[in-house]
Amino acid sequence: MTGPAQERWLLKGLGSSGARWNVIAQQLMMSQYDYNPNQGKKFNTEAWDGYVASRNRILGYLLKRRPSNPIIITGDMHSSWVAELKADFREPSSETVGVEFVATSITSKLSDSWIKSYEKARNENPHVNYFDARSGGYVRCDLTPERWRLDLRLADSILDPQSPVRTIASFVVENGNPGAQGETIS
């Protein structure tokens, strides 16, 4: 997922950052997701689950070096997700080292088979706080020194430029607390 030079650059930047919010914007879901937890393990190896060693080095760095408030912003899942980034995903009580927000797509829809797969395994992935399969939206972030607020937004119609847009869920990360507290609105 990252080459050696890119990973060194990322970790060096995190290690020297004086920022209140350390944001990593990237393309694929970093959180582990086991699609078949009751019948063996099944992962999406085209996402970070296919690059476990690299993910573990980055999350291990977050655990050890503790840069201020790590937030991962992700796309390309055609759905909305909020997940805790665990030091060890195999252990549900493992320390949370950051939070990941996955934005849905504006136009691409998730197939019914993927929706069923995600929903079927949802309870067996306790670090995932939220999943919504609807598309036609985006995220809105509002930051202060004390908190990061993220609103998951959906348009009623992607075909109508005047379509109303509504917030379907909101999440807050408080400064110094790596977990996200949320509220589903609709």
Secondary structure, DSSP 4 states (H G I P E B T S, - for coil): ---HHHHHHHHHHHHH---SSEEEEESS--S---S-GGGS----TTTGGG-HHHHHHHHHHHHHH--SSEEEEE--SSSEEEEEEES-TTSTTSPEEEEEEE---SS----HHHHHHHHHHGGG-TTEEEEE---SEEEEEEE-SSEEEEEEEEES-SS-TT--EEEEEEEEEETT--S-EEEE--
